[in-house]
């Protein structure tokens, strides 16, 4: 982000200098103008690329892994995460404590799941035993001002999280004829 901004600043200085001190080198003004236009385009692309790459989205992993055929599969979640990343989101995933038992018949930690999903460990959380994942998902979405990918309506949490449960904050999805769809 700094480099396109510095290029724009230098280009503007060159444009002002070429304008204030006209010489027989008219091409210098045109070159400076071209540099200003190019650096402006680079700055705009850097700005929107930076904003897009920092758009957090929370994924209800225990819900999303059932989207395809109703069976819990990590592959379904991997497909959803890949689509979200391709769309420019930075996903974080929260699971219920029993996720490992549903997938492989034994406990799976956030570190094991993060490796399986190809995410950093700090982006994956397994709720502690006896704690529902829903309030953790809703709190994470509130703290990061993120949307939530889930088909859950969180009816039990409406009183505690009314701001997070607006229709525009919940991203529904699923598979139709093996094609992933989102309500983004």
N, C-alpha and C positions, 0 to 999 in steps of 0.2 A: 504494500500500500504506500510505503514511503517513496519508493523509487518512482512510480508513476507521478506522484505529487511533485517530487523534485524535478523530474523531466518537464512537467508542465511549468513549474516556476522558472526554470532556466530558459525554456522556449519563450515564455512571455517576456523575459528580460531581453532576449535576442530580438523579439518582435518590436519591442519599444525602442531599443537601440537602433534597429534598422529604420524605423519610422522617424526618429528624432534626428538622425544623422544620415540623411539621404546622400548617397554617393552614386557613382556610375555602376555600382553593383546592385542593380535592382533585383537580381536573383536572390540576394541575401534576404530581402524582405519576404519573397515567396517561400524560400526555404524555412525561414522562421515561422511563417504562417502555417506551413505544412507540419512543422514540428509541434506547434500548438494544437492543431487539430488531432494529430496522432496521439500526443500525450493525453489529451482530453478523453479520447476513446479508451486508452489504456487505463486511465484513472476510473472511468465509469465501469469498465469491466472488472477492475480490481475491487471496487466498492461493492458491486452486486455479487461478485463471487465470494467475497469475504462474508457478507451478510447471509448469503444462502448457506454457506458452509457452517455457520454458527447457529442454525435454526434447530433447536433441540426438540425432540419428540419422544414421549414416553410410550413404551409398548407394554401392554398387559400380556406378558409372555404366556401365562397360564391360559388365557383366553384365546390368543392368536394361534397357539400351537394346535388348536382344535378346528381351525377354519376349514381345512380340507378334509372332507369325508367324516368330520366329527371325531376323528381319532387323534390322540395326542402324538404329534410328530415334530421333531426338532427341524426336519427339512422344511416343513411349512413355515416355521418361524424364520429360518434362514432365507427363504425366498422373499418373505415380507421385508426383512431387514435389508436385503440387497436392493429391493425396489425403493425403499425409503432413502438409502444412501445415494442411489442413482438420482433421486429427485432432489438431492442436496441437503437432506436432513442428517442430524447427528442423533442416532437413536440410543436410548437407554432402555433397558429391559428389567422389569420387576416380575418375579415369580412368587407363587404360593410355596410354602415350605415343602409340600408334597410333590413337587414337580419331578424330582428324581424317581420317586416310586411309580409315578404314572408313566415315565419314559423307560426306565430300566430296572425297576423293582428295588432300588436302593437309594439312599440319600445322595444328592448331587449338590455340591457347593457352588457358590457363585463363580469361583475360580474355574472349576471344571466346566461349567456352562459357558463361561466367557470364552474359553478356548474352543469349545465346540461351535460357538456362534461366530468366532472370529472378531470378537470385540474385546476392548480393554477390560480388565477385571473391575475397574471402578465404574463401568457402565452397565454392569449386571448385578442385580441384587436378588437374593433369595430371602423371603420374609422369614423371620425367626419362627421356630415351632410355636404354635398356639397364637400367632399374630396373623390376622388376615392381611393379604397384600394390598387390598383396595385402598385403605387409608394411606399406605406408603406411596402408592401410585398417585393418588390425588394430591398428597403433600408435595411430592417431587414435581408434579405438573404446576402446582401453585408457585413453588419456589423458583422454578426456572421459566415460568410463563410459557410452558410448553403445551402442546396439544397431546391428546392421549389416543393411541390406536387400540381400539377394543370394540367389542359388540356389547359389552356390559353397560348397563344403565346406571349402576351405582345407586340404586334407590335407597339403600340403607344409610347412605352418606350425604344425602341432599342437604340436611340441616347443617352439617358441619362444613361442607364444601360447596355452597351454592354458586360461588364465583367460578369454580372450575368446571361445573357441570352444565355450562351453557352449551347449547347445541353446536356452536361453532368450534368448541374445544374438543369434542369427541369425534374421532375419525373412525367410522365404521368401515368394514371391509369383509372380504371373503373370496371364495373362488366360485366362478360360474364356468362350467365346461373347461375346467383346468386353467382358466384365465383369472389372474388376481385383479381385484377391483378395490378401490378406496373411495370414500366420500370426501376426498380432499378438495 
